[in-house]
């Protein structure tokens, strides 16, 4: 059954159906519960369990690779990890495992039922190198229709509906295929009233290129999230220009305290550095443009394998913010108010 725009307006959509946005509570805006981020050329169907004991530090610092660290298809493992967030006071997870990453909508519904968490699912396609080769010849309208259907009718052969568009993937150099997918995503944003969330390329100038592209295609900038600010932008000039463009800024690598980053030549900031950067943005008047999360997508990030887990922000980051003098109203905006606004269909 297809839902209409009028039926969805003013509500949020979880994997179990429409809900009153007031029920969402503290929200993690960018996570993965069930995923396969292993490159398609290296995937195997028989992968289960986590890495070997003793590998944690080398995997954390990208010295070794292990397919068990990049593949997490176990619904029970996902439920146990999600329960930790619920027990710590969190209520909602935005789960952005989309096309190319082996999404499991029915698995997310099972986790939601088991834990009582609200789970909001994304839709669309990840970066070029992960996409189905059949996508290469598809049109913008084809991608748009697919994403509209995923929001209003059901995603990936199920009746489980998405509640946000994205994380739409981009690589560097930015490819024509990725631009067509993003153009389709903007149309889906316009037609459904959902927010749009974007995985930018790992290049400091790509977010500004995204802003230009989004303006040209008529995106609602106030409901468009630029993900992974913490690994992409490292100077205030670029950061403030992005904030002034009106998009939502997402610091979503909380808990990644290690300098070493496998995917580009950067020094990864720690949580204290993330908070100081967010503080500067807020002091310029952009509190309503900030959301945060962990973007857990490696098995070793689960507490079950020694990682920080989905409860880290509740258990560690928010107390640290209070210790550093953050106002409760600021924490409420970042964790509750801003996510609620973005997850409410208009």
Secondary structure, DSSP 8 states (H G I E B T S, - for coil): ----HHHHTT-EEETTEEE-GGG--SEEEEE-SSEE-S-GGG--TT--S---TT-HHHHHTTSS--HHHHEE--HHHHHHHHHHHHHTT--EEEE---BTS---HHHHHHHHHHH--EEEE-BSB--GGGS-GGGGG--HHHHHHHHHHHHHT-STTSS---SSEEEEE--SS--HHHHHHHHHHHHHHHHH---EEEE--SSTTHHHHHHHHHHHTT--GGGEEE--GGGT--SHHHHHHHHHTT-EEEE--TT---S--SSSS-----HHHHHHHHHHHHHTT-GGGEEE-----SGGGSGGGTS--TTHIIIIIHHHHHHTT--HHHHHIIIIIHHHHHHS--
